[in-house]
Amino acid sequence: MTAPWCRAEAERLLGPDVMKRIRELAAEAPPMRPEQREQIRAVFASVRVARRATPAAEAA
């Protein structure tokens, strides 16, 4: 089983220069259209209903 994603750990691994560049690119990006926001919202909404399989469920 993998550890949950940790933003602080990801930033530590990437380093300050990469994080600075990521923030610059994000600041330069045009705003998302309402359709794009809705698509992203829908993706996250669909993930919430997914459940992790338990060992008992896998054996059945």
Biopython code that builds the backbone (N, CA, C, O; Angstrom):
import numpy as np
from Bio.PDB.StructureBuilder import StructureBuilder

atoms = [
    (1, "MET", "N", (0.846, -1.182, 0.000)),
    (1, "MET", "CA", (0.000, 0.000, 0.000)),
    (1, "MET", "C", (0.890, 1.244, 0.000)),
    (1, "MET", "O", (1.882, 1.290, 0.727)),
    (2, "THR", "N", (0.556, 2.227, -0.786)),
    (2, "THR", "CA", (1.366, 3.431, -0.862)),
    (2, "THR", "C", (0.889, 4.454, 0.163)),
    (2, "THR", "O", (-0.270, 4.453, 0.579)),
    (3, "ALA", "N", (1.805, 5.318, 0.554)),
    (3, "ALA", "CA", (1.473, 6.383, 1.506)),
    (3, "ALA", "C", (0.609, 7.432, 0.807)),
    (3, "ALA", "O", (0.716, 7.617, -0.405)),
    (4, "PRO", "N", (-0.244, 8.117, 1.566)),
    (4, "PRO", "CA", (-1.049, 9.179, 0.950)),
    (4, "PRO", "C", (-0.153, 10.290, 0.422)),
    (4, "PRO", "O", (0.956, 10.503, 0.914)),
    (5, "TRP", "N", (-0.654, 10.994, -0.588)),
    (5, "TRP", "CA", (0.121, 12.078, -1.195)),
    (5, "TRP", "C", (0.322, 13.189, -0.186)),
    (5, "TRP", "O", (-0.600, 13.547, 0.548)),
    (6, "CYS", "N", (1.517, 13.730, -0.151)),
    (6, "CYS", "CA", (1.859, 14.801, 0.788)),
    (6, "CYS", "C", (2.462, 15.960, 0.002)),
    (6, "CYS", "O", (3.532, 15.835, -0.593)),
    (7, "ARG", "N", (1.760, 17.086, 0.009)),
    (7, "ARG", "CA", (2.222, 18.258, -0.737)),
    (7, "ARG", "C", (3.591, 18.729, -0.256)),
    (7, "ARG", "O", (4.465, 19.034, -1.068)),
    (8, "ALA", "N", (3.779, 18.787, 1.056)),
    (8, "ALA", "CA", (5.061, 19.246, 1.599)),
    (8, "ALA", "C", (6.206, 18.344, 1.139)),
    (8, "ALA", "O", (7.287, 18.830, 0.807)),
    (9, "GLU", "N", (5.971, 17.037, 1.121)),
    (9, "GLU", "CA", (7.008, 16.103, 0.677)),
    (9, "GLU", "C", (7.292, 16.282, -0.822)),
    (9, "GLU", "O", (8.447, 16.242, -1.248)),
    (10, "ALA", "N", (6.249, 16.476, -1.603)),
    (10, "ALA", "CA", (6.436, 16.701, -3.041)),
    (10, "ALA", "C", (7.248, 17.972, -3.280)),
    (10, "ALA", "O", (8.154, 17.983, -4.114)),
    (11, "GLU", "N", (6.930, 19.032, -2.557)),
    (11, "GLU", "CA", (7.682, 20.286, -2.707)),
    (11, "GLU", "C", (9.128, 20.108, -2.275)),
    (11, "GLU", "O", (10.033, 20.677, -2.885)),
    (12, "ARG", "N", (9.351, 19.330, -1.236)),
    (12, "ARG", "CA", (10.721, 19.078, -0.777)),
    (12, "ARG", "C", (11.507, 18.310, -1.841)),
    (12, "ARG", "O", (12.668, 18.621, -2.106)),
    (13, "LEU", "N", (10.870, 17.309, -2.446)),
    (13, "LEU", "CA", (11.544, 16.516, -3.469)),
    (13, "LEU", "C", (11.847, 17.330, -4.725)),
    (13, "LEU", "O", (12.906, 17.167, -5.332)),
    (14, "LEU", "N", (10.919, 18.207, -5.115)),
    (14, "LEU", "CA", (11.121, 19.014, -6.323)),
    (14, "LEU", "C", (12.139, 20.128, -6.108)),
    (14, "LEU", "O", (12.892, 20.469, -7.021)),
    (15, "GLY", "N", (12.164, 20.685, -4.925)),
    (15, "GLY", "CA", (13.111, 21.744, -4.612)),
    (15, "GLY", "C", (12.543, 23.123, -4.880)),
    (15, "GLY", "O", (11.568, 23.272, -5.616)),
    (16, "PRO", "N", (13.164, 24.139, -4.274)),
    (16, "PRO", "CA", (12.634, 25.501, -4.358)),
    (16, "PRO", "C", (12.652, 26.101, -5.770)),
    (16, "PRO", "O", (11.746, 26.854, -6.127)),
    (17, "ASP", "N", (13.663, 25.780, -6.567)),
    (17, "ASP", "CA", (13.718, 26.349, -7.926)),
    (17, "ASP", "C", (12.575, 25.836, -8.793)),
    (17, "ASP", "O", (11.949, 26.607, -9.521)),
    (18, "VAL", "N", (12.303, 24.545, -8.718)),
    (18, "VAL", "CA", (11.216, 23.963, -9.501)),
    (18, "VAL", "C", (9.874, 24.504, -9.016)),
    (18, "VAL", "O", (9.009, 24.840, -9.825)),
    (19, "MET", "N", (9.701, 24.589, -7.705)),
    (19, "MET", "CA", (8.447, 25.110, -7.164)),
    (19, "MET", "C", (8.231, 26.564, -7.586)),
    (19, "MET", "O", (7.105, 26.965, -7.881)),
    (20, "LYS", "N", (9.290, 27.339, -7.615)),
    (20, "LYS", "CA", (9.179, 28.737, -8.055)),
    (20, "LYS", "C", (8.712, 28.787, -9.505)),
    (20, "LYS", "O", (7.830, 29.573, -9.850)),
    (21, "ARG", "N", (9.298, 27.953, -10.348)),
    (21, "ARG", "CA", (8.928, 27.935, -11.771)),
    (21, "ARG", "C", (7.486, 27.469, -11.956)),
    (21, "ARG", "O", (6.767, 28.008, -12.798)),
    (22, "ILE", "N", (7.059, 26.479, -11.183)),
    (22, "ILE", "CA", (5.675, 26.011, -11.252)),
    (22, "ILE", "C", (4.723, 27.151, -10.912)),
    (22, "ILE", "O", (3.723, 27.356, -11.600)),
    (23, "ARG", "N", (5.031, 27.886, -9.861)),
    (23, "ARG", "CA", (4.166, 29.006, -9.461)),
    (23, "ARG", "C", (4.143, 30.099, -10.534)),
    (23, "ARG", "O", (3.100, 30.706, -10.779)),
    (24, "GLU", "N", (5.281, 30.346, -11.167)),
    (24, "GLU", "CA", (5.323, 31.340, -12.246)),
    (24, "GLU", "C", (4.447, 30.903, -13.419)),
    (24, "GLU", "O", (3.680, 31.701, -13.957)),
    (25, "LEU", "N", (4.562, 29.640, -13.809)),
    (25, "LEU", "CA", (3.755, 29.137, -14.925)),
    (25, "LEU", "C", (2.263, 29.194, -14.595)),
    (25, "LEU", "O", (1.445, 29.548, -15.444)),
    (26, "ALA", "N", (1.925, 28.848, -13.374)),
    (26, "ALA", "CA", (0.516, 28.895, -12.971)),
    (26, "ALA", "C", (-0.008, 30.331, -13.000)),
    (26, "ALA", "O", (-1.148, 30.564, -13.401)),
    (27, "ALA", "N", (0.808, 31.286, -12.582)),
    (27, "ALA", "CA", (0.389, 32.685, -12.571)),
    (27, "ALA", "C", (0.199, 33.224, -13.995)),
    (27, "ALA", "O", (-0.631, 34.106, -14.218)),
    (28, "GLU", "N", (0.962, 32.699, -14.951)),
    (28, "GLU", "CA", (0.876, 33.150, -16.339)),
    (28, "GLU", "C", (-0.285, 32.519, -17.099)),
    (28, "GLU", "O", (-0.683, 33.014, -18.153)),
    (29, "ALA", "N", (-0.820, 31.442, -16.574)),
    (29, "ALA", "CA", (-1.871, 30.705, -17.286)),
    (29, "ALA", "C", (-3.161, 31.521, -17.337)),
    (29, "ALA", "O", (-3.489, 32.229, -16.385)),
    (30, "PRO", "N", (-3.893, 31.421, -18.449)),
    (30, "PRO", "CA", (-5.175, 32.131, -18.523)),
    (30, "PRO", "C", (-6.176, 31.493, -17.558)),
    (30, "PRO", "O", (-6.035, 30.322, -17.204)),
    (31, "PRO", "N", (-7.175, 32.249, -17.137)),
    (31, "PRO", "CA", (-8.175, 31.661, -16.241)),
    (31, "PRO", "C", (-8.946, 30.547, -16.946)),
    (31, "PRO", "O", (-9.118, 30.565, -18.165)),
    (32, "MET", "N", (-9.403, 29.581, -16.155)),
    (32, "MET", "CA", (-10.170, 28.480, -16.734)),
    (32, "MET", "C", (-11.567, 28.952, -17.114)),
    (32, "MET", "O", (-12.164, 29.798, -16.448)),
    (33, "ARG", "N", (-12.067, 28.383, -18.201)),
    (33, "ARG", "CA", (-13.448, 28.640, -18.605)),
    (33, "ARG", "C", (-14.383, 27.889, -17.667)),
    (33, "ARG", "O", (-13.970, 26.903, -17.056)),
    (34, "PRO", "N", (-15.615, 28.323, -17.539)),
    (34, "PRO", "CA", (-16.564, 27.608, -16.663)),
    (34, "PRO", "C", (-16.685, 26.122, -17.011)),
    (34, "PRO", "O", (-16.839, 25.295, -16.112)),
    (35, "GLU", "N", (-16.619, 25.771, -18.293)),
    (35, "GLU", "CA", (-16.720, 24.371, -18.702)),
    (35, "GLU", "C", (-15.546, 23.563, -18.166)),
    (35, "GLU", "O", (-15.714, 22.420, -17.743)),
    (36, "GLN", "N", (-14.357, 24.159, -18.184)),
    (36, "GLN", "CA", (-13.179, 23.470, -17.678)),
    (36, "GLN", "C", (-13.302, 23.240, -16.176)),
    (36, "GLN", "O", (-12.997, 22.158, -15.675)),
    (37, "ARG", "N", (-13.746, 24.260, -15.476)),
    (37, "ARG", "CA", (-13.935, 24.119, -14.025)),
    (37, "ARG", "C", (-14.929, 23.006, -13.717)),
    (37, "ARG", "O", (-14.708, 22.214, -12.800)),
    (38, "GLU", "N", (-16.019, 22.939, -14.472)),
    (38, "GLU", "CA", (-17.035, 21.922, -14.242)),
    (38, "GLU", "C", (-16.487, 20.527, -14.529)),
    (38, "GLU", "O", (-16.798, 19.581, -13.806)),
    (39, "GLN", "N", (-15.678, 20.390, -15.570)),
    (39, "GLN", "CA", (-15.084, 19.088, -15.874)),
    (39, "GLN", "C", (-14.172, 18.622, -14.740)),
    (39, "GLN", "O", (-14.216, 17.459, -14.340)),
    (40, "ILE", "N", (-13.363, 19.515, -14.235)),
    (40, "ILE", "CA", (-12.464, 19.164, -13.133)),
    (40, "ILE", "C", (-13.267, 18.843, -11.878)),
    (40, "ILE", "O", (-12.955, 17.883, -11.173)),
    (41, "ARG", "N", (-14.295, 19.633, -11.593)),
    (41, "ARG", "CA", (-15.148, 19.374, -10.438)),
    (41, "ARG", "C", (-15.786, 17.988, -10.548)),
    (41, "ARG", "O", (-15.866, 17.253, -9.564)),
    (42, "ALA", "N", (-16.238, 17.644, -11.748)),
    (42, "ALA", "CA", (-16.882, 16.352, -11.965)),
    (42, "ALA", "C", (-15.912, 15.198, -11.735)),
    (42, "ALA", "O", (-16.298, 14.166, -11.187)),
    (43, "VAL", "N", (-14.669, 15.361, -12.144)),
    (43, "VAL", "CA", (-13.669, 14.315, -11.923)),
    (43, "VAL", "C", (-13.494, 14.075, -10.426)),
    (43, "VAL", "O", (-13.520, 12.932, -9.971)),
    (44, "PHE", "N", (-13.316, 15.144, -9.667)),
    (44, "PHE", "CA", (-13.132, 14.980, -8.231)),
    (44, "PHE", "C", (-14.390, 14.450, -7.562)),
    (44, "PHE", "O", (-14.297, 13.658, -6.624)),
    (45, "ALA", "N", (-15.552, 14.863, -8.018)),
    (45, "ALA", "CA", (-16.802, 14.366, -7.448)),
    (45, "ALA", "C", (-16.941, 12.870, -7.690)),
    (45, "ALA", "O", (-17.430, 12.149, -6.820)),
    (46, "SER", "N", (-16.525, 12.398, -8.843)),
    (46, "SER", "CA", (-16.652, 10.973, -9.143)),
    (46, "SER", "C", (-15.680, 10.138, -8.320)),
    (46, "SER", "O", (-15.963, 8.976, -8.030)),
    (47, "VAL", "N", (-14.561, 10.696, -7.945)),
    (47, "VAL", "CA", (-13.581, 9.958, -7.156)),
    (47, "VAL", "C", (-14.095, 9.727, -5.744)),
    (47, "VAL", "O", (-13.804, 8.691, -5.147)),
    (48, "ARG", "N", (-14.842, 10.660, -5.207)),
    (48, "ARG", "CA", (-15.328, 10.534, -3.835)),
    (48, "ARG", "C", (-16.213, 9.307, -3.636)),
    (48, "ARG", "O", (-16.255, 8.754, -2.537)),
    (49, "VAL", "N", (-16.914, 8.876, -4.669)),
    (49, "VAL", "CA", (-17.815, 7.739, -4.511)),
    (49, "VAL", "C", (-17.096, 6.402, -4.624)),
    (49, "VAL", "O", (-17.654, 5.369, -4.254)),
    (50, "ALA", "N", (-15.877, 6.405, -5.125)),
    (50, "ALA", "CA", (-15.114, 5.161, -5.242)),
    (50, "ALA", "C", (-14.682, 4.694, -3.859)),
    (50, "ALA", "O", (-14.346, 5.505, -2.996)),
    (51, "ARG", "N", (-14.695, 3.401, -3.661)),
    (51, "ARG", "CA", (-14.281, 2.829, -2.383)),
    (51, "ARG", "C", (-13.124, 1.871, -2.602)),
    (51, "ARG", "O", (-13.055, 1.169, -3.611)),
    (52, "ARG", "N", (-12.228, 1.858, -1.647)),
    (52, "ARG", "CA", (-11.099, 0.941, -1.703)),
    (52, "ARG", "C", (-11.600, -0.468, -1.397)),
    (52, "ARG", "O", (-12.381, -0.665, -0.465)),
    (53, "ALA", "N", (-11.161, -1.424, -2.165)),
    (53, "ALA", "CA", (-11.575, -2.811, -1.949)),
    (53, "ALA", "C", (-10.920, -3.338, -0.680)),
    (53, "ALA", "O", (-9.754, -3.054, -0.405)),
    (54, "THR", "N", (-11.668, -4.094, 0.075)),
    (54, "THR", "CA", (-11.115, -4.726, 1.275)),
    (54, "THR", "C", (-10.646, -6.131, 0.905)),
    (54, "THR", "O", (-11.119, -6.683, -0.087)),
    (55, "PRO", "N", (-9.748, -6.714, 1.657)),
    (55, "PRO", "CA", (-9.291, -8.077, 1.340)),
    (55, "PRO", "C", (-10.450, -9.072, 1.249)),
    (55, "PRO", "O", (-10.423, -9.965, 0.403)),
    (56, "ALA", "N", (-11.467, -8.934, 2.105)),
    (56, "ALA", "CA", (-12.609, -9.839, 2.064)),
    (56, "ALA", "C", (-13.378, -9.693, 0.760)),
    (56, "ALA", "O", (-13.838, -10.684, 0.194)),
    (57, "ALA", "N", (-13.519, -8.460, 0.279)),
    (57, "ALA", "CA", (-14.244, -8.225, -0.968)),
    (57, "ALA", "C", (-13.462, -8.787, -2.155)),
    (57, "ALA", "O", (-14.057, -9.279, -3.114)),
    (58, "GLU", "N", (-12.147, -8.715, -2.095)),
    (58, "GLU", "CA", (-11.334, -9.235, -3.197)),
    (58, "GLU", "C", (-11.408, -10.759, -3.278)),
    (58, "GLU", "O", (-11.343, -11.330, -4.367)),
    (59, "ALA", "N", (-11.544, -11.409, -2.137)),
    (59, "ALA", "CA", (-11.583, -12.866, -2.111)),
    (59, "ALA", "C", (-12.916, -13.423, -2.599)),
    (59, "ALA", "O", (-12.990, -14.571, -3.038)),
    (60, "ALA", "N", (-13.962, -12.615, -2.521)),
    (60, "ALA", "CA", (-15.317, -13.097, -2.888)),
    (60, "ALA", "C", (-15.470, -13.290, -4.372)),
    (60, "ALA", "O", (-16.538, -13.688, -4.836)),
]
sb = StructureBuilder()
sb.init_structure("model")
sb.init_model(0)
sb.init_chain("A")
sb.init_seg("    ")
for serial, (resi, resn, name, xyz) in enumerate(atoms, 1):
    if name == "N":
        sb.init_residue(resn, " ", resi, " ")
    sb.init_atom(name, np.array(xyz, "f"), 0.0, 1.0, " ", f" {name:<3s}", serial, name[0])
structure = sb.get_structure()
